[in-house]
């Protein structure tokens, strides 16, 4: 049994863990990265990047099928080679992962330890059965994993999560997707556009992360016009028969239908990776999920020298948030007991569907009724959107009723990923709608639609 004494022990070498390591080392402390799984971030391996590769192939196929309205006619069939599609996804995925691995390779060997860590007490860790680590401070950055409801396990190896999709050698014929959240919408639509027969089932009527009822309803109708989507599905039975998953459900038309699928993709959320950490051996107070209670600003667990960052704390499971939180946790671990709030940027979220979905600042559901006013724009007749035949979308912007300060927005529409950044900057700068309307808007651009919504909300401000 080896023993290592260190200033800061960091559990997990993903985005948050790497950022925590760099912050601790920059503060002059010794630091140890402990990782039991493969190196490489969730984003690079099974998240952001491989999903966008699949979506890019789907968009290419979709655009090729819809050139006729421009007077551009494709002669012959559009052929989708599933093996070639997935080969590119895997090759480019591996390339992105290699960049992360290069970064890890640049870390001194004595600062890395392979194995799964488990708390013996607050500051003592047992790594597998080979090393005891005695640390002055600990950062938990163990990430998250797909959460699979027990009833779905009836499907056996016909049940997959998004991680598995990117290991496919070719495209299957039929896939059922459970969960029309970010992952389910993105992958469900992409697979449908690549010729896979897809059914997307949800519960409680949710579509993506949207909380504004009008925007959610518009999104539901838009996607239902392209592929099968039932956000409030009535599933009567689920079973496994040979190499097929069998699902009996009530269709949107009200008929009871039994269908067979090659795979069932469970996109039903993710859970923090804390179950095997031995947190019950610490003095930390845990919530119902077994996650230590912590301060959202400092990421400190109670008054202890333990900090938690990234997907493991499940605040905002996004790469840029994990990077910021890792830096905060690493810096505060290094300076403990002198801890400070870290950087919290304006909230921004994007779903890479088509049309794209975006949310910036305060969500509709987070706003106090009567305290805000909303402005609306439809992209259906918006100039540039119509020129490109991308004229599907609806946006709501929110402003403080008394002061006119821009609070946030929810929408579905063209180029939302780009517009979201501009609006997030406005939120972070604390701009009023009046100040935003003083900014330049070029013509003809999609952003002119944003100006329409801002003008609509400005007219309702009472000051």
Secondary structure, DSSP 8 states (H G I E B T S, - for coil): -EEEEEEEEEE--SHHHHHHHHHHHHTT--EEEEESS-SS-HHHHHSHHHHHHHHHHHHHHHHHHT-GGGT----S-----HHHHHHHHHHHHHHHHHHHHHHHHTS-GGGEEES-EEEEETTEEEETTTEEEEEEEEEE---EEE---GGGGGGGGGEE-HHHHTT-SS--SEEEEE--SHHHHHHHHHHHHTT-EEEEE-STT--TT---HHHHHHHHHHHHTTSEEETT-EEEEEEEETTEEEEEEE-TTS-EEEEEESEEEE---EEES-TTS-GGGSS--B-TTS-B-B-TTT-BBTTSSEEE-GGGT-S---HHHHHHHHHHHHHHHHHTTS---------EEEE-SSSEEEEEES-GGGS-TTSEEEEEEESSS-HHHHHTT----EEEEEEETTT-BEEEEEEEETTHHHHHHHHHHHHHHT-BHHHHHTS---TT-THHHHHHHHHHHHTT---
